[in-house]
Amino acid sequence: MRAALLPILAVIAISILMVAHLFLRAPIFPFSPDSANYIEQARSLIQSGLTFSAPSGSNGIDKTSGSLFPIGFPIILAFFSIFGVDAQEASIAVGWLSAILLPVLLYICFKKQIGSSYAAILAGLSVFSPGVLTYAPMGLTDIFSLVLAVGAIGLVLNSRSTTFFFVGGVVAGLAYAVRNAHIALLVALAVYFVYLWVSNPEQRNTTIKQAIAFAIGASVIILPLLLRNLAIFGALNPYEMEPSTVSVAHNVRIYIQEFIYDLSALRNLGLFVGWSIQGLMLLLALVIGGSWMLMVVWKGQLAEEKKRTIFLCITYSIMGAGVVIAARSRYEWGEMINIRHTLQYTPFCLAALLAVIPEVSRDTFLSFMRKSGLTLVCLLGILHALYALKLGAEYQQSIHRGLDAMNAYQNGKNHLCVSEGNTLLMSNWEYVFRIKCDARVQNAEFVNLRCDASKSSTIEKPERCNTLVTGILNLSDKLVDRSIWAGFFPGRYGVNTNNLPLPEVDIISLQNAGWDIVQNNASGLLLSHQSLGPKNFAYALK
């Protein structure tokens, strides 16, 4: 009885530690530009039944029905309005609840497949990974979508009735509606059903029924989503951006770097494996050696349930990596691959690793593999525990970013949290005001980049390289029919404490161009510019 309770108590302890992490270590402003898009769409759904958000860039459009983000998460956030909860608080609540329940869900979903003890170890390694610890406090879809993926895969692996396969399909469809990268989840599960059909000829009729039930469940969510995309955007898959400037080879190496980091909790190991010939050769040797060992165990003592778990988890991890690399190589997302993208697949690689560790055996080779696997798991546990104690640079950056964001809000709220009328609101911290006060502030990314001749190689698109003042002057020339209120604050898109306050010569240039200086100090630059053109400028809505 005591041995049976230990894994359960361990999982409960992990959840309690996650609660402490969230309450004691959460950034003061746990949001990102993606958060603003979800929150705006949710608020728009509540107010008008449509999903609008502020567009990116200074194009004079006040709001748009964006196609980049799926509608699933905004609908979930809007649902909380029934209980009087604003979308801003709802996004945090969903993320925190997901992080707290993640270890419990991992344990429940994989206990039968890999055993209670290994399932508890899986929960600990997954929750104390750099990716989960960094993004658990954030008002984003990352941990929630991971929970959905775990739930869908857990239902498919453990279900024995068509009803539960149907529910698994609904959960997988919801995962896709929340995060379109979960197309990898749907494809992996489809491949899994093919595997079942091929490997179990006597159960083919049952497999077909299960696959159909799953497909119907997924269609309940996905079909309305695709029809909405077709009706509004004219395409089933409208998610497009500018062509990427990053090559496939570069993205592959970055993915390897971040995945190894998330798996091992060692940043330097990720850099070594991803960006050195020796590291890549070591990775290749490990993949070949691991595949050979897997074949040996597969033909020997692996139970059918473990085989299914390993196949599905590895398939999903490979499919997910392919989707991330392909998307970042095709489109210019403005965000390089990082642990935010690898955390979706790390738990499943760990589950496959734990499932393949042989049982106690007198066979010398199998005994060696068991000891090697347990040693590796023990080492990963130590590394993850050390990481959880001190955290890494990514988490520290999120703390500093939160402080900079709140500084921007405190200095700019009286200037930018206003009723716009025909006034265009601009800022390099636009998403802060969009979240905090529901103001339609647009992104001034292409306005305030400052050129540094000593680092010119880092600027990939020279036409976007402007001094702050030149960019502001170009902005007023471009949008002559709109009054503009702008705010620029340190900490984002090239503006830092060394750039502010503006020198007198720049102030004179702006004033000569019709700009009024509301504030100019180290905390921020606030400006306004009155429209010189006709006031009948047409508001453009997509």
DOMAR-639041 format. One record per residue (C-alpha): residue number from 0; residue in three letters; x, y, z. Coordinates in Angstrom, 2 decimals. Last residue first. Layout:
pos code u v w
NUM ALA X Y Z .
...
END
This chain:
pos code u v w
541 LYS -11.19 43.89 -42.69 .
540 LEU -12.10 47.31 -41.47 .
539 ALA -10.90 50.59 -42.84 .
538 TYR -12.06 53.82 -41.26 .
537 ALA -12.55 56.42 -43.94 .
536 PHE -10.77 59.74 -43.40 .
535 ASN -13.44 62.42 -43.34 .
534 LYS -11.40 64.75 -41.19 .
533 PRO -9.56 66.31 -44.09 .
532 GLY -5.78 66.64 -43.81 .
531 LEU -3.45 68.31 -41.32 .
530 SER -4.17 65.91 -38.46 .
529 GLN -2.69 66.89 -35.12 .
528 HIS 0.48 65.27 -33.85 .
527 SER 1.04 64.11 -30.28 .
526 LEU 4.14 62.96 -28.44 .
525 LEU 5.18 61.03 -25.33 .
524 LEU 8.79 59.92 -24.83 .
523 GLY 9.53 57.68 -21.88 .
522 SER 11.17 56.99 -18.53 .
521 ALA 14.49 58.73 -19.27 .
520 ASN 12.69 61.98 -20.03 .
519 ASN 10.67 63.63 -22.78 .
518 GLN 6.99 64.12 -22.07 .
517 VAL 4.18 65.87 -23.95 .
516 ILE 6.24 66.99 -26.95 .
515 ASP 3.96 68.38 -29.65 .
514 TRP 4.79 67.28 -33.20 .
513 GLY 4.18 69.65 -36.10 .
512 ALA 7.25 68.92 -38.22 .
511 ASN 9.16 71.86 -36.70 .
510 GLN 8.41 70.39 -33.27 .
509 LEU 9.96 67.06 -34.27 .
508 SER 13.13 68.64 -35.60 .
507 ILE 13.40 70.89 -32.51 .
506 ILE 13.14 67.89 -30.20 .
505 ASP 15.84 66.11 -32.18 .
504 VAL 18.25 69.04 -31.77 .
503 GLU 17.43 69.29 -28.06 .
502 PRO 18.53 65.74 -27.32 .
501 LEU 15.94 63.01 -26.83 .
500 PRO 15.60 61.73 -23.26 .
499 LEU 16.08 58.91 -23.88 .
498 ASN 18.17 56.76 -26.23 .
497 ASN 20.56 55.47 -23.55 .
496 THR 17.63 54.23 -21.44 .
495 ASN 16.60 51.88 -24.20 .
494 VAL 14.60 51.97 -27.42 .
493 GLY 15.65 49.33 -29.94 .
492 TYR 12.39 47.45 -30.24 .
491 ARG 11.64 47.13 -26.51 .
490 GLY 13.09 48.09 -23.13 .
489 PRO 12.75 51.84 -22.85 .
488 PHE 9.49 53.65 -23.67 .
487 PHE 8.01 55.27 -26.75 .
486 GLY 4.53 56.82 -26.73 .
485 ALA 2.55 58.15 -29.67 .
484 TRP -0.65 60.13 -30.18 .
483 ILE -1.42 60.64 -33.86 .
482 SER -4.11 62.69 -35.59 .
481 ARG -5.02 61.04 -38.83 .
480 ASP -5.32 62.29 -42.40 .
479 VAL -1.57 62.88 -42.86 .
478 LEU -0.71 59.25 -42.09 .
477 LYS 2.47 58.73 -44.12 .
476 ASP 4.09 62.06 -43.35 .
475 SER 3.35 61.65 -39.63 .
474 LEU 4.97 58.20 -39.62 .
473 ASN 7.99 59.33 -41.62 .
472 LEU 8.70 61.97 -38.97 .
471 ILE 8.44 59.34 -36.22 .
470 GLY 10.81 57.02 -38.07 .
469 THR 13.33 59.77 -38.61 .
468 VAL 13.22 60.63 -34.89 .
467 LEU 13.78 57.07 -33.75 .
466 THR 16.58 56.45 -36.18 .
465 ASN 15.60 54.13 -38.94 .
464 CYS 16.51 50.61 -40.04 .
463 ARG 13.48 49.05 -41.72 .
462 GLU 14.90 49.56 -45.22 .
461 PRO 18.07 47.80 -44.02 .
460 LYS 16.28 44.45 -43.64 .
459 GLU 18.52 41.88 -41.96 .
458 ILE 19.83 44.24 -39.28 .
457 THR 22.30 42.18 -37.26 .
456 SER 25.10 42.93 -39.71 .
455 SER 24.79 46.62 -38.86 .
454 LYS 26.22 46.02 -35.41 .
453 SER 29.02 48.60 -35.35 .
452 ALA 26.92 51.00 -37.42 .
451 ASP 24.16 50.94 -34.82 .
450 CYS 20.83 51.83 -36.35 .
449 ARG 17.83 52.59 -34.17 .
448 LEU 14.51 50.81 -34.67 .
447 ASN 11.68 53.14 -33.63 .
446 VAL 9.28 53.27 -36.52 .
445 PHE 9.12 49.72 -37.81 .
444 GLU 8.07 48.35 -34.45 .
443 ALA 5.42 51.03 -33.86 .
442 ASN 2.67 48.50 -33.07 .
441 GLN -0.80 49.94 -32.80 .
440 VAL -2.69 51.05 -29.71 .
439 ARG -6.38 50.19 -29.74 .
438 ALA -6.91 50.79 -26.02 .
437 ASP -8.33 47.95 -23.92 .
436 CYS -6.85 49.42 -20.72 .
435 LYS -4.35 46.83 -19.51 .
434 ILE -4.28 44.47 -22.49 .
433 ARG -4.15 46.87 -25.44 .
432 PHE -2.00 49.20 -23.35 .
431 VAL 0.65 46.53 -22.77 .
430 TYR 0.39 45.28 -26.36 .
429 GLU 1.51 48.64 -27.75 .
428 TRP 4.91 48.70 -26.06 .
427 ASN 6.66 50.30 -29.10 .
426 SER 3.73 52.71 -29.18 .
425 MET 1.12 54.20 -31.50 .
424 LEU -2.44 55.51 -31.06 .
423 LEU -4.19 56.82 -34.17 .
422 THR -6.72 59.53 -33.38 .
421 ASN -10.01 59.69 -35.25 .
420 GLY -11.97 58.92 -32.12 .
419 GLU -9.38 57.20 -29.94 .
418 SER -10.98 57.04 -26.52 .
417 VAL -7.95 57.15 -24.27 .
416 CYS -5.50 54.81 -22.55 .
415 LEU -2.58 56.24 -24.57 .
414 HIS -1.62 59.51 -22.86 .
413 ASN -2.79 58.89 -19.30 .
412 LYS -1.53 55.30 -19.50 .
411 GLY 1.93 56.19 -20.82 .
410 ASN 4.26 56.46 -17.85 .
409 GLN 2.61 53.76 -15.73 .
408 TYR 2.16 51.48 -18.74 .
407 ALA 5.76 51.80 -19.93 .
406 ASN 7.08 51.09 -16.44 .
405 MET 4.75 48.10 -16.29 .
404 ALA 6.24 46.73 -19.51 .
403 ASP 9.81 47.33 -18.36 .
402 LEU 9.13 45.39 -15.15 .
401 GLY 7.54 42.54 -17.08 .
400 ARG 10.48 42.42 -19.48 .
399 HIS 12.86 42.16 -16.54 .
398 ILE 10.98 39.15 -15.14 .
397 SER 10.67 37.56 -18.58 .
396 GLN 14.41 37.99 -19.07 .
395 GLN 15.07 36.22 -15.77 .
394 TYR 12.98 33.32 -17.00 .
393 GLU 14.90 33.07 -20.25 .
392 ALA 18.23 33.33 -18.41 .
391 GLY 17.60 30.23 -16.37 .
390 LEU 15.93 29.12 -13.14 .
389 LYS 17.77 28.91 -9.78 .
388 LEU 15.92 26.15 -7.93 .
387 ALA 14.03 24.74 -10.92 .
386 TYR 17.30 24.39 -12.84 .
385 LEU 18.88 22.41 -10.01 .
384 ALA 15.84 20.10 -9.89 .
383 HIS 15.96 19.66 -13.67 .
382 LEU 19.64 18.73 -13.58 .
381 ILE 19.13 16.25 -10.72 .
380 GLY 16.17 14.59 -12.44 .
379 LEU 18.03 14.42 -15.75 .
378 LEU 20.88 12.60 -13.98 .
377 CYS 18.46 10.12 -12.39 .
376 VAL 16.80 9.48 -15.75 .
375 LEU 20.19 8.86 -17.36 .
374 THR 21.19 6.47 -14.59 .
373 LEU 17.85 4.66 -14.92 .
372 GLY 18.41 4.22 -18.65 .
371 SER 21.98 2.99 -18.24 .
370 LYS 20.95 0.51 -15.52 .
369 ARG 18.13 -0.82 -17.68 .
368 MET 20.34 -1.04 -20.77 .
367 PHE 22.99 -2.96 -18.82 .
366 SER 20.36 -5.40 -17.51 .
365 LEU 19.07 -5.87 -21.05 .
364 PHE 22.60 -6.67 -22.23 .
363 THR 23.34 -9.06 -19.38 .
362 ASP 20.04 -10.96 -19.60 .
361 ARG 18.93 -11.68 -16.07 .
360 SER 16.12 -9.16 -16.45 .
359 VAL 14.40 -6.39 -14.46 .
358 GLU 12.20 -4.54 -16.92 .
357 PRO 13.72 -2.74 -19.87 .
356 ILE 13.70 1.07 -20.21 .
355 VAL 11.70 1.72 -23.41 .
354 ALA 8.68 3.24 -21.69 .
353 LEU 10.80 5.78 -19.79 .
352 LEU 12.39 7.06 -22.99 .
351 ALA 9.04 7.19 -24.81 .
350 ALA 7.52 9.18 -21.94 .
349 LEU 10.52 11.55 -21.98 .
348 CYS 10.02 12.12 -25.69 .
347 PHE 6.34 12.79 -24.98 .
346 PRO 7.13 15.28 -22.23 .
345 THR 9.53 17.21 -24.54 .
344 TYR 6.98 17.66 -27.34 .
343 GLN 4.99 20.80 -26.50 .
342 LEU 7.95 22.24 -24.58 .
341 THR 9.84 22.52 -27.89 .
340 HIS 7.95 25.56 -29.19 .
339 ARG 8.19 27.77 -26.10 .
338 ILE 11.71 26.43 -25.68 .
337 ASN 12.80 28.57 -28.62 .
336 ILE 12.43 28.85 -32.40 .
335 MET 13.02 32.43 -33.52 .
334 GLU 10.30 35.02 -33.22 .
333 GLY 9.44 37.64 -35.87 .
332 TRP 7.24 35.06 -37.59 .
331 GLU 8.77 35.47 -41.03 .
330 TYR 7.10 32.53 -42.79 .
329 ARG 8.35 29.43 -44.61 .
328 SER 11.33 28.39 -42.50 .
327 ARG 9.59 29.09 -39.21 .
326 ALA 6.55 27.08 -40.32 .
325 ALA 8.63 24.17 -41.64 .
324 ILE 10.75 23.97 -38.47 .
323 VAL 7.72 24.03 -36.18 .
322 VAL 5.74 21.53 -38.28 .
321 GLY 8.69 19.12 -38.56 .
320 ALA 9.37 19.24 -34.82 .
319 GLY 5.73 18.44 -34.14 .
318 MET 5.69 15.52 -36.56 .
317 ILE 8.84 14.07 -34.97 .
316 SER 7.49 14.46 -31.43 .
315 TYR 4.09 13.05 -32.45 .
314 THR 5.65 9.99 -34.05 .
313 ILE 7.90 9.42 -31.03 .
312 CYS 4.97 9.60 -28.62 .
311 LEU 2.70 7.45 -30.77 .
310 PHE 5.25 4.69 -31.39 .
309 ILE 6.53 4.62 -27.82 .
308 THR 3.03 4.43 -26.35 .
307 ARG 1.93 1.72 -28.78 .
306 LYS 4.99 -0.35 -28.02 .
305 LYS 4.43 0.13 -24.30 .
304 GLU 0.89 -1.16 -24.61 .
303 GLU 2.08 -4.17 -26.62 .
302 ALA 4.51 -5.22 -23.92 .
301 LEU 8.23 -4.87 -24.60 .
300 GLN 10.21 -8.00 -23.76 .
299 GLY 12.21 -8.82 -26.84 .
298 LYS 11.71 -7.61 -30.38 .
297 TRP 11.06 -4.05 -29.18 .
296 VAL 13.99 -4.26 -26.76 .
295 VAL 16.44 -4.98 -29.58 .
294 MET 14.80 -2.49 -31.94 .
293 LEU 14.92 0.20 -29.25 .
292 MET 18.59 -0.50 -28.70 .
291 TRP 19.26 -0.01 -32.42 .
290 SER 17.26 3.22 -32.48 .
289 GLY 19.12 4.50 -29.42 .
288 GLY 22.48 3.77 -31.01 .
287 ILE 21.53 5.51 -34.25 .
286 VAL 20.02 8.51 -32.44 .
285 LEU 22.93 8.68 -29.99 .
284 ALA 25.49 8.54 -32.82 .
283 LEU 23.67 11.30 -34.70 .
282 LEU 23.56 13.45 -31.56 .
281 LEU 27.28 12.93 -30.99 .
280 MET 27.99 13.84 -34.61 .
279 LEU 25.89 16.99 -34.18 .
278 GLY 27.80 17.90 -31.03 .
277 GLN 31.18 17.30 -32.61 .
276 ILE 30.21 19.40 -35.62 .
275 SER 29.22 22.21 -33.29 .
274 TRP 26.10 24.37 -33.26 .
273 GLY 23.15 22.27 -32.09 .
272 VAL 24.89 19.84 -29.76 .
271 PHE 27.14 22.42 -28.12 .
270 LEU 24.44 25.09 -27.82 .
269 GLY 22.02 22.60 -26.27 .
268 LEU 24.69 21.42 -23.85 .
267 ASN 25.42 25.01 -22.88 .
266 ARG 21.76 25.65 -22.03 .
265 LEU 21.52 22.64 -19.71 .
264 ALA 17.98 21.80 -18.53 .
263 SER 18.43 18.40 -20.25 .
262 LEU 15.22 18.08 -22.29 .
261 ASP 14.53 21.81 -22.66 .
260 TYR 18.15 22.50 -23.60 .
259 ILE 18.28 19.55 -25.99 .
258 PHE 15.07 20.82 -27.62 .
257 GLU 16.35 24.38 -27.81 .
256 GLN 19.60 23.49 -29.57 .
255 ILE 18.01 20.89 -31.83 .
254 TYR 15.38 23.44 -32.85 .
253 ILE 18.06 26.05 -33.49 .
252 ARG 19.96 23.57 -35.66 .
251 VAL 16.88 22.71 -37.70 .
250 ASN 16.03 26.40 -38.02 .
249 HIS 19.43 27.20 -39.50 .
248 ALA 19.19 24.30 -41.96 .
247 VAL 15.70 25.39 -43.03 .
246 SER 16.91 28.90 -43.78 .
245 VAL 15.82 32.09 -42.00 .
244 THR 14.58 35.06 -44.07 .
243 SER 11.00 33.83 -43.91 .
242 PRO 8.37 34.93 -46.39 .
241 GLU 5.87 37.45 -44.94 .
240 MET 2.95 35.99 -43.04 .
239 GLU 0.16 33.47 -43.61 .
238 TYR -2.50 31.67 -41.59 .
237 PRO -5.55 31.51 -43.86 .
236 ASN -6.00 27.71 -43.82 .
235 LEU -9.51 26.93 -45.03 .
234 ALA -9.39 29.96 -47.31 .
233 GLY -11.76 32.78 -48.25 .
232 PHE -10.93 34.80 -45.14 .
231 ILE -14.32 35.19 -43.47 .
230 ALA -16.44 32.36 -44.92 .
229 LEU -13.55 29.94 -45.49 .
228 ASN -12.08 30.53 -42.04 .
227 ARG -15.52 30.04 -40.48 .
226 LEU -15.99 26.79 -42.44 .
225 LEU -12.60 25.59 -41.18 .
224 LEU -13.49 26.32 -37.55 .
223 PRO -16.95 24.74 -37.89 .
222 LEU -15.27 21.56 -39.24 .
221 ILE -12.52 21.46 -36.60 .
220 ILE -14.59 21.23 -33.44 .
219 VAL -17.20 18.54 -34.21 .
218 SER -14.75 17.16 -36.77 .
217 ALA -12.41 16.00 -33.99 .
216 GLY -15.19 13.90 -32.45 .
215 ILE -16.15 12.43 -35.82 .
214 ALA -12.51 11.55 -36.53 .
213 PHE -12.13 9.84 -33.14 .
212 ALA -15.28 7.77 -33.63 .
211 ILE -14.09 6.83 -37.13 .
210 ALA -10.66 5.82 -35.80 .
209 GLN -12.23 3.70 -33.06 .
208 LYS -14.55 1.96 -35.51 .
207 ILE -11.64 1.28 -37.89 .
206 THR -9.54 -0.09 -35.04 .
205 THR -12.34 -2.43 -33.97 .
204 ASN -12.67 -3.76 -37.52 .
203 ARG -8.91 -4.21 -37.72 .
202 GLN -8.56 -6.17 -34.50 .
201 GLU -7.37 -9.47 -35.99 .
200 PRO -4.91 -7.65 -38.25 .
199 ASN -3.18 -5.95 -35.29 .
198 SER 0.07 -4.35 -36.49 .
197 VAL -1.30 -2.82 -39.71 .
196 TRP -4.54 -1.40 -38.30 .
195 LEU -2.85 -0.23 -35.12 .
194 TYR -0.14 1.53 -37.14 .
193 VAL -2.78 3.18 -39.32 .
192 PHE -4.48 4.40 -36.14 .
191 TYR -1.16 5.83 -34.99 .
190 VAL -0.65 7.62 -38.33 .
189 ALA -3.99 9.40 -37.78 .
188 LEU -2.89 10.27 -34.23 .
187 ALA 0.33 11.76 -35.56 .
186 VAL -1.54 13.76 -38.21 .
185 LEU -3.94 15.23 -35.64 .
184 LEU -1.14 16.09 -33.23 .
183 ALA 0.97 17.66 -35.97 .
182 ILE -2.01 19.82 -36.96 .
181 HIS -1.44 20.97 -33.42 .
180 ALA 0.61 23.84 -34.87 .
179 ASN -2.78 25.54 -35.33 .
178 ARG -2.99 26.28 -31.62 .
177 VAL -6.33 26.69 -29.85 .
176 ALA -8.55 25.23 -32.56 .
175 TYR -6.02 22.43 -33.05 .
174 ALA -6.14 21.55 -29.34 .
173 LEU -9.95 21.70 -29.48 .
172 GLY -9.89 19.14 -32.28 .
171 ALA -7.62 16.89 -30.21 .
170 VAL -10.02 17.20 -27.25 .
169 VAL -13.02 16.39 -29.46 .
168 GLY -11.18 13.42 -30.97 .
167 GLY -10.36 12.07 -27.52 .
166 VAL -14.03 12.40 -26.61 .
165 PHE -14.92 10.28 -29.65 .
164 PHE -12.26 7.75 -28.65 .
163 PHE -13.87 7.71 -25.21 .
162 THR -17.25 6.89 -26.71 .
161 THR -15.76 4.23 -29.00 .
160 SER -14.81 2.18 -25.95 .
159 ARG -11.39 0.89 -24.86 .
158 SER -9.67 4.17 -24.19 .
157 ASN -6.19 4.26 -22.63 .
156 LEU -3.89 5.24 -25.50 .
155 VAL -6.46 7.43 -27.29 .
154 LEU -7.52 9.17 -24.09 .
153 GLY -3.93 9.82 -23.04 .
152 ILE -3.05 11.19 -26.47 .
151 ALA -5.96 13.65 -26.35 .
150 GLY -5.33 14.62 -22.73 .
149 VAL -1.59 15.13 -23.22 .
148 ALA -2.30 17.28 -26.29 .
147 LEU -4.89 19.31 -24.39 .
146 VAL -2.48 19.81 -21.49 .
145 LEU 0.18 21.01 -23.93 .
144 SER -2.36 23.45 -25.42 .
143 PHE -3.04 24.87 -21.97 .
142 ILE 0.68 25.13 -21.22 .
141 ASP 1.40 27.10 -24.39 .
140 THR -1.78 29.12 -24.92 .
139 LEU -0.57 32.35 -23.34 .
138 GLY -1.18 34.42 -20.21 .
137 MET 2.22 33.52 -18.79 .
136 PRO 2.90 31.91 -15.42 .
135 ALA 3.56 28.42 -16.89 .
134 TYR 5.80 29.79 -19.67 .
133 THR 9.22 29.71 -18.00 .
132 LEU 8.66 26.70 -15.75 .
131 VAL 7.13 24.69 -18.61 .
130 GLY 9.93 25.43 -21.07 .
129 PRO 12.85 25.08 -18.65 .
128 SER 11.66 21.61 -17.55 .
127 PHE 10.48 21.16 -13.97 .
126 VAL 6.97 20.12 -15.04 .
125 SER 8.16 17.55 -17.55 .
124 LEU 10.83 15.94 -15.36 .
123 GLY 8.46 15.72 -12.39 .
122 ALA 5.47 14.34 -14.32 .
121 LEU 7.65 11.77 -16.10 .
120 ILE 9.06 10.64 -12.75 .
119 ALA 5.50 10.16 -11.48 .
118 ALA 4.66 8.15 -14.62 .
117 TYR 7.83 6.09 -14.12 .
116 SER 6.71 5.15 -10.60 .
115 SER 3.13 4.38 -11.60 .
114 GLY 3.94 2.17 -14.60 .
113 ILE 4.77 2.93 -18.24 .
112 GLN 1.46 2.52 -20.09 .
111 LYS -1.00 2.29 -17.20 .
110 LYS 0.42 5.34 -15.46 .
109 PHE 0.73 7.34 -18.70 .
108 CYS -2.53 9.31 -18.84 .
107 ILE -3.10 9.56 -15.09 .
106 TYR 0.46 10.66 -14.30 .
105 LEU 0.60 13.17 -17.12 .
104 LEU -2.77 14.58 -16.03 .
103 VAL -1.65 14.99 -12.42 .
102 PRO 1.60 16.65 -13.50 .
101 LEU -0.28 19.06 -15.84 .
100 LEU -3.03 20.04 -13.36 .
99 ILE -1.10 22.91 -11.77 .
98 ALA 0.22 24.15 -15.12 .
97 SER -3.24 24.01 -16.70 .
96 LEU -4.78 25.90 -13.78 .
95 TRP -2.12 28.59 -14.12 .
94 GLY -2.58 28.99 -17.86 .
93 VAL -6.39 29.08 -17.70 .
92 ALA -6.37 31.55 -14.79 .
91 ILE -3.84 33.82 -16.50 .
90 SER -5.90 34.00 -19.69 .
89 ALA -9.06 34.52 -17.63 .
88 GLU -7.57 37.52 -15.82 .
87 GLN -7.02 39.36 -19.10 .
86 ALA -10.27 38.04 -20.60 .
85 ASP -12.26 39.72 -17.84 .
84 VAL -14.06 37.47 -15.33 .
83 GLY -17.74 38.21 -14.64 .
82 PHE -18.81 34.57 -14.48 .
81 ILE -20.32 34.56 -17.96 .
80 SER -17.22 36.52 -19.00 .
79 PHE -15.31 33.27 -18.53 .
78 PHE -16.66 32.03 -21.87 .
77 ALA -14.84 34.88 -23.62 .
76 LEU -11.52 33.35 -22.58 .
75 ILE -12.53 29.99 -24.06 .
74 ILE -13.70 31.65 -27.27 .
73 PRO -10.44 33.64 -27.47 .
72 PHE -8.50 30.35 -27.12 .
71 GLY -10.28 28.59 -29.97 .
70 ILE -10.27 31.40 -32.55 .
69 PRO -7.06 30.47 -34.30 .
68 PHE -4.37 33.19 -34.53 .
67 LEU -2.98 34.53 -37.81 .
66 SER -6.28 35.33 -39.51 .
65 GLY -6.88 38.70 -37.91 .
64 SER -10.29 40.37 -38.13 .
63 THR -8.96 43.91 -38.18 .
62 LYS -9.00 47.06 -36.13 .
61 ASP -8.08 50.72 -36.47 .
60 ILE -6.46 50.61 -39.90 .
59 GLY -4.05 53.51 -40.40 .
58 ASN -1.24 51.26 -41.63 .
57 SER 1.18 51.75 -38.74 .
56 GLY 2.08 48.15 -38.03 .
55 SER 0.27 45.13 -36.68 .
54 PRO -3.50 45.32 -36.61 .
53 ALA -5.53 45.85 -33.43 .
52 SER -7.94 42.98 -32.82 .
51 PHE -11.38 41.96 -33.98 .
50 THR -13.25 38.70 -33.39 .
49 LEU -16.99 39.09 -33.84 .
48 GLY -19.89 38.57 -31.40 .
47 SER -20.01 42.30 -30.76 .
46 GLN -19.01 42.97 -27.15 .
45 ILE -18.17 39.50 -25.84 .
44 LEU -16.50 38.41 -29.07 .
43 SER -14.54 41.67 -29.15 .
42 ARG -13.31 41.05 -25.61 .
41 ALA -12.16 37.57 -26.61 .
40 GLN -10.45 38.86 -29.75 .
39 GLU -8.66 41.51 -27.72 .
38 ILE -7.50 38.96 -25.14 .
37 TYR -6.15 36.55 -27.75 .
36 ASN -4.31 39.30 -29.64 .
35 ALA -2.94 40.86 -26.48 .
34 SER -1.61 37.50 -25.30 .
33 ASP 0.28 37.11 -28.57 .
32 PRO 1.97 40.46 -27.87 .
31 SER 3.16 39.02 -24.53 .
30 PHE 1.76 38.77 -21.01 .
29 PRO 2.88 37.96 -17.48 .
28 PHE 3.23 41.55 -16.19 .
27 ILE 4.69 41.38 -12.66 .
26 PRO 6.41 38.14 -13.64 .
25 ALA 5.31 35.03 -11.69 .
24 ARG 7.87 33.75 -9.20 .
23 LEU 6.13 33.44 -5.83 .
22 PHE 2.56 32.59 -6.79 .
21 LEU 3.33 30.50 -9.87 .
20 HIS 6.30 28.68 -8.38 .
19 ALA 4.41 27.94 -5.16 .
18 VAL 1.53 26.43 -7.15 .
17 MET 4.05 24.41 -9.17 .
16 LEU 5.53 23.11 -5.93 .
15 ILE 2.05 22.00 -4.86 .
14 SER 1.59 20.19 -8.19 .
13 ILE 4.90 18.39 -7.72 .
12 ALA 3.91 17.40 -4.18 .
11 ILE 0.66 15.90 -5.48 .
10 VAL 2.67 13.93 -8.06 .
9 ALA 5.01 12.63 -5.36 .
8 LEU 2.09 11.65 -3.13 .
7 ILE 0.62 9.62 -6.01 .
6 PRO 3.98 7.96 -6.72 .
5 LEU 4.39 7.06 -3.00 .
4 LEU 0.89 5.69 -2.50 .
3 ALA 1.45 2.37 -4.30 .
2 ALA 4.65 1.70 -2.35 .
1 ARG 2.83 2.38 0.92 .
0 MET 0.00 0.00 0.00 .
END
